[in-house]
Amino acid sequence: MSSDQRVYVRVPASTANLGPGFDTLGMALQLYAWVEMSWSNKPDITLYGDHLEGVPTDESNLMYEVASQLLKEAGVQVRPLRIAMYSDIPLARGLGSSAAAIVGALVAANQLAGCPFTDDELLQKATRLENHPDNVGAALYGGIVVASWDRARAEAIRIEPDRRLKCLAVIPRFHLPTAKARSVLPDTVTLSEAVSNVSSSSLLVAALSSGRLDILSYAMKDKLHQPYRMQLIPGMPDILAHATEHGALGAALSGAGPTLLALVDQSALAHDELERYMLETFQLHGVEAEAIWLDPCTDGAKVLTQFDGKCTLIENIKGEIHS
């Protein structure tokens, strides 16, 4: 790639776990981050939008570190990078913002280096950086991803989302760092709890693969992490217990939270009722929240070569930004 070319990558948000699939299930969502990368005379990081406030704009930036490491491993003479990013994915809300940054940086740097690494090799790198493959797998491949990682190698199988699926993400207006959400989890669980989650997760994968949307409410039950994280998110117990009574096929904590995700049938008539119920329940518990309707994203990280290298990132993505 010539020194004056820029790489543009669009990466989807993702939801992880879907209830019982702790660290193993992820689904890409049609909410995006855009990354622009090129060579430069000096490190240059520009961040656009409200969702990246507080993110470093020097060489300690996660994307800069990830891209620089990949280029080094590719044997490319590492030069300073210019990176720009705009994201519609809110930080620390359980919608895969860090996975999108990691995958965006890896895909863009790989493209800049002439694509020396396969998608599978990018998955291995992303998983080691994120410490679990669910969000990064969904961000890289799109669709629904069933993944496993034994600390040596990650494996991921993609499932095409059922066309009837639609998602309601209700996003509280407070951050919940993943480290805090993991700190409340127990070191051990009972055998019955483990068996319950294995059976629910297996049933959930089968339901998503076969289009059995009618059993999602049963298959999305979790005893491994959600009961312990409820103390961190006021209103979560009520919403998970009663969302199906208001039109949801099933509901779960999105990733580490605090976003709650409801799956619905596109043709259902209770969309407004479900949104109102979830927002009002949060409000009753003193939590301000925003509701966003999203479709599953069938595309993973995508290199957008049609962009004009003379324009800024914001000028190039005008019209695509979520409103």
Rosetta blueprint (number, residue, H / E / L):
1 M L
2 S L
3 S L
4 D L
5 Q L
6 R L
7 V E
8 Y E
9 V E
10 R E
11 V E
12 P E
13 A E
14 S E
15 T E
16 A E
17 N L
18 L L
19 G L
20 P L
21 G L
22 F L
23 D L
24 T L
25 L E
26 G E
27 M E
28 A E
29 L E
30 Q E
31 L E
32 Y E
33 A E
34 W E
35 V E
36 E E
37 M E
38 S E
39 W E
40 S L
41 N L
42 K L
43 P L
44 D E
45 I E
46 T E
47 L E
48 Y E
49 G L
50 D H
51 H H
52 L H
53 E L
54 G L
55 V L
56 P L
57 T L
58 D L
59 E L
60 S L
61 N L
62 L H
63 M H
64 Y H
65 E H
66 V H
67 A H
68 S H
69 Q H
70 L H
71 L H
72 K H
73 E H
74 A L
75 G L
76 V L
77 Q L
78 V L
79 R L
80 P L
81 L E
82 R E
83 I E
84 A E
85 M E
86 Y E
87 S E
88 D L
89 I L
90 P L
91 L L
92 A L
93 R L
94 G L
95 L L
96 G L
97 S H
98 S H
99 A H
100 A H
101 A H
102 I H
103 V H
104 G H
105 A H
106 L H
107 V H
108 A H
109 A H
110 N H
111 Q H
112 L H
113 A L
114 G L
115 C L
116 P L
117 F L
118 T L
119 D H
120 D H
121 E H
122 L H
123 L H
124 Q H
125 K H
126 A H
127 T H
128 R H
129 L H
130 E H
131 N L
132 H L
133 P H
134 D H
135 N H
136 V H
137 G H
138 A H
139 A H
140 L H
141 Y H
142 G L
143 G L
144 I E
145 V E
146 V E
147 A E
148 S E
149 W E
150 D L
151 R L
152 A L
153 R L
154 A E
155 E E
156 A E
157 I E
158 R E
159 I E
160 E L
161 P L
162 D L
163 R L
164 R L
165 L E
166 K E
167 C E
168 L E
169 A E
170 V E
171 I E
172 P E
173 R L
174 F L
175 H L
176 L L
177 P L
178 T H
179 A H
180 K H
181 A H
182 R H
183 S H
184 V L
185 L L
186 P L
187 D L
188 T L
189 V L
190 T L
191 L H
192 S H
193 E H
194 A H
195 V H
196 S H
197 N H
198 V H
199 S H
200 S H
201 S H
202 S H
203 L H
204 L H
205 V H
206 A H
207 A H
208 L H
209 S H
210 S H
211 G L
212 R L
213 L H
214 D H
215 I H
216 L H
217 S H
218 Y H
219 A H
220 M L
221 K L
222 D L
223 K L
224 L L
225 H L
226 Q H
227 P H
228 Y H
229 R H
230 M H
231 Q H
232 L H
233 I L
234 P L
235 G L
236 M H
237 P H
238 D H
239 I H
240 L H
241 A H
242 H H
243 A H
244 T H
245 E H
246 H H
247 G L
248 A L
249 L L
250 G E
251 A E
252 A E
253 L E
254 S L
255 G L
256 A L
257 G L
258 P L
259 T L
260 L E
261 L E
262 A E
263 L E
264 V E
265 D E
266 Q L
267 S L
268 A L
269 L L
270 A L
271 H H
272 D H
273 E H
274 L H
275 E H
276 R H
277 Y H
278 M H
279 L H
280 E H
281 T H
282 F H
283 Q H
284 L H
285 H L
286 G L
287 V L
288 E L
289 A E
290 E E
291 A E
292 I E
293 W E
294 L E
295 D L
296 P E
297 C L
298 T L
299 D L
300 G L
301 A L
302 K E
303 V E
304 L L
305 T L
306 Q L
307 F L
308 D L
309 G L
310 K L
311 C L
312 T L
313 L H
314 I H
315 E H
316 N H
317 I H
318 K L
319 G L
320 E L
321 I L
322 H L
323 S L
